[in-house]
Amino acid sequence: MSKLTSKVALVIGAGSGIGRAIADLYQTEGATVALADLNEKACTKTVRGDSSSYSVDVTSSDSVQALVAAVIKRYGRIDILVNSAGILNECPFLEMTPETFDNMLTVNLRGIFLTCRYVAPHMVERKAGRIINIASQLALKGGVGMAHYTAAKAGVIGLTRTMALELAPHNVLPNVIAPGPIMTPMLGDVSDDWVKEKEAALPLGRFGTVAEIAPTAVMLAASPDGDLYLGQTLGPNSGDVM
């Protein structure tokens, strides 16, 4: 278990869910991980060895810049960036306010733009880096009550593809993981009916777990495993999108 030995990874949204699972598995695979979350305390139980935890508000440019500076000051570099911070809530399109829409895009899209914008120059300077952005299969198919969420996640895919075109000459490889429904704390913000209907519609017949998503993030970050993946959207999604 040493696919990421000597690598330094920054995992945003590492306090819970998919982000926590990725940070945990990265450490098992030998990486030193900077775990960042709005709730830093939630990261501390996952920290092992020389890894460390940080507080970050992805909606704040100053907060993101301060985080990146602190991680580089401590470790000297960032080899891998994982963006897993996000929010999820349900709202019919005809009832959606501009404020609800804007808040979703601010966290789930602008937040990823900010972290990539401030980490990528350091990767370009070193001529090496992997960026892994977490989107959703709903970005590819839409979802009732999820117009704001699907718009943000579709934006993540578009942003990542354009970053891939611009950063590839510098050996920086951005990609997307677009999971299907996963059992995470975020599901507490949607209705039980939505969950039941979604689960029943999945060809595999069940939601995934965070432990089933994290290995894809290891593959994309490792070499030679992820060396040819660029601007791709990988879909561990229980067959929801084929």
C-alpha positions in Angstrom: 0.0 0.0 0.0 2.4 2.7 -1.2 1.1 4.2 -4.4 1.5 7.7 -3.0 4.7 7.5 -1.0 6.5 10.8 -0.6 3.5 12.7 -2.1 1.9 15.8 -0.4 -1.8 16.1 -0.9 -4.2 18.9 0.0 -7.7 17.5 0.5 -10.5 20.2 0.8 -13.6 19.0 2.5 -11.8 16.4 4.5 -13.9 16.7 7.6 -16.5 14.2 6.4 -17.9 12.1 3.6 -15.9 11.5 0.4 -13.2 13.9 1.4 -12.5 12.2 4.7 -12.4 8.8 3.0 -9.9 10.0 0.4 -7.7 11.7 3.0 -7.6 8.5 5.0 -6.8 6.2 2.1 -4.1 8.6 0.8 -2.4 8.3 4.1 -2.6 4.5 4.0 -1.0 4.7 0.5 1.9 6.7 1.9 1.0 10.3 1.3 1.3 13.2 3.7 -2.0 14.9 3.7 -3.1 18.4 4.6 -6.8 18.0 5.6 -8.8 21.2 5.3 -12.4 21.9 6.1 -14.7 24.6 7.3 -14.8 22.5 10.5 -11.2 21.8 11.2 -11.9 19.9 14.3 -13.7 17.3 12.2 -10.4 16.5 10.4 -8.3 15.9 13.5 -9.3 12.2 14.0 -8.2 11.4 10.5 -4.7 12.9 10.8 -1.8 10.4 11.0 1.9 10.8 11.0 3.2 14.1 9.5 -0.3 15.0 8.1 -2.0 18.1 9.5 -5.4 19.8 9.7 -6.5 23.3 8.7 -9.6 25.5 8.7 -10.7 26.9 5.4 -13.8 28.7 4.0 -13.8 27.9 0.3 -16.1 30.9 -0.4 -13.4 33.3 0.8 -10.5 34.1 -1.5 -8.4 35.2 1.5 -9.1 32.0 3.4 -8.1 29.8 0.5 -4.9 31.8 -0.2 -3.9 31.6 3.4 -4.5 27.8 3.4 -2.4 27.2 0.3 0.4 29.4 1.7 0.4 27.5 5.0 0.5 24.1 3.4 3.4 25.1 1.1 5.3 26.7 4.0 5.0 23.5 6.0 5.6 20.9 3.3 7.3 22.9 0.5 4.9 21.8 -2.2 1.5 20.4 -3.1 1.6 17.3 -5.4 -2.1 16.5 -5.3 -5.2 18.7 -4.8 -8.6 17.1 -4.1 -11.7 19.3 -4.0 -14.5 17.6 -2.1 -16.1 20.4 -0.2 -19.7 21.0 -1.0 -23.3 21.5 0.0 -26.5 19.8 -1.1 -30.1 20.7 -0.7 -33.4 20.2 -2.5 -35.5 23.0 -4.0 -38.0 23.0 -6.9 -36.9 25.2 -9.8 -40.1 27.3 -9.7 -39.6 28.0 -6.0 -35.8 28.7 -6.2 -34.7 32.1 -5.2 -31.6 33.8 -6.7 -30.0 33.7 -3.2 -30.4 29.9 -3.0 -29.0 29.5 -6.5 -26.1 31.8 -5.8 -25.2 30.1 -2.5 -24.9 26.7 -4.2 -22.7 28.0 -7.0 -20.5 30.0 -4.5 -19.7 26.9 -2.5 -19.8 24.1 -5.1 -18.2 25.9 -8.1 -16.5 29.1 -7.1 -14.9 27.3 -4.2 -13.3 24.8 -6.5 -12.2 27.6 -8.8 -10.5 29.4 -5.9 -8.5 26.4 -4.6 -7.4 25.4 -8.1 -6.5 29.0 -9.0 -4.2 29.3 -6.0 -2.7 25.8 -6.1 -2.1 25.4 -9.8 0.6 28.1 -10.2 2.8 26.1 -7.7 2.2 22.9 -9.6 3.0 24.7 -12.9 6.3 26.0 -11.4 7.3 22.5 -10.4 6.1 20.9 -13.7 4.0 18.3 -11.9 0.7 18.0 -10.2 -2.7 16.2 -10.0 -6.0 18.0 -9.5 -9.1 15.9 -8.7 -12.4 17.7 -8.5 -15.5 16.0 -7.1 -18.6 16.6 -9.2 -21.8 14.4 -9.5 -23.5 12.2 -12.0 -26.4 14.7 -11.8 -24.2 17.1 -13.8 -24.6 14.7 -16.7 -28.3 13.9 -16.4 -30.0 16.5 -14.3 -32.2 15.9 -11.2 -35.6 17.0 -10.0 -35.3 19.6 -7.3 -31.5 20.0 -8.0 -31.2 22.7 -10.7 -28.8 24.7 -8.6 -26.7 21.6 -7.7 -26.6 20.2 -11.2 -25.6 23.6 -12.6 -22.7 23.9 -10.1 -21.5 20.4 -10.7 -21.7 20.7 -14.5 -19.7 23.9 -14.1 -17.0 21.9 -12.2 -16.7 19.5 -15.2 -16.5 22.3 -17.7 -13.9 24.2 -15.6 -11.8 21.0 -15.2 -11.8 20.3 -18.9 -10.6 23.8 -19.7 -8.0 23.7 -16.9 -6.8 20.4 -18.4 -6.2 22.0 -21.8 -4.3 24.8 -20.3 -2.3 23.0 -17.7 -1.4 19.8 -19.6 1.7 21.4 -21.2 3.0 21.9 -17.6 2.4 18.2 -16.7 -0.5 19.2 -14.4 -3.4 16.8 -14.8 -6.9 17.8 -13.7 -9.7 15.3 -13.7 -13.2 14.8 -12.3 -14.8 12.1 -10.2 -18.6 12.3 -10.6 -20.1 9.8 -8.1 -23.6 8.6 -8.1 -25.7 8.7 -4.9 -23.3 8.1 -1.9 -24.2 7.5 1.7 -22.8 10.7 3.3 -24.0 13.2 5.9 -25.1 15.5 3.0 -28.1 13.3 2.4 -29.6 14.6 5.6 -30.4 17.8 3.6 -32.7 16.0 1.1 -36.0 14.3 1.7 -36.5 10.7 2.5 -38.8 10.3 -0.5 -36.0 11.6 -2.8 -33.6 9.1 -1.4 -36.0 6.1 -1.7 -36.9 7.0 -5.3 -33.3 7.5 -6.3 -32.2 4.2 -4.7 -35.0 2.3 -6.4 -34.0 3.7 -9.8 -30.3 2.6 -9.7 -29.4 -0.4 -11.8 -27.2 -1.7 -9.0 -30.0 -1.2 -6.6 -28.1 0.7 -3.9 -26.2 3.8 -3.0 -22.4 3.7 -2.9 -20.2 4.2 0.1 -17.3 6.7 0.5 -14.9 3.7 0.7 -15.9 2.8 -2.8 -15.1 6.3 -4.2 -11.7 6.8 -2.5 -9.8 4.2 -4.6 -10.6 6.2 -7.8 -9.0 9.2 -6.3 -5.9 7.1 -5.5 -5.7 5.9 -9.1 -5.9 9.4 -10.6 -3.2 10.6 -8.2 -0.8 7.7 -8.6 1.8 7.0 -11.3 1.7 5.2 -13.7 -2.0 4.5 -12.8 -3.3 8.0 -13.6 -0.6 9.2 -16.0 -2.9 9.3 -19.1 -6.0 10.6 -17.5 -6.6 14.3 -18.4 -9.8 16.2 -18.4 -11.7 13.0 -17.8 -14.9 12.5 -15.8 -14.9 9.1 -14.0 -18.3 7.8 -12.8 -18.5 5.4 -9.9 -22.3 5.8 -9.9 -24.1 2.4 -9.4 -25.0 2.5 -13.1 -27.0 5.7 -12.9 -25.1 7.1 -15.9 -23.6 4.7 -18.4 
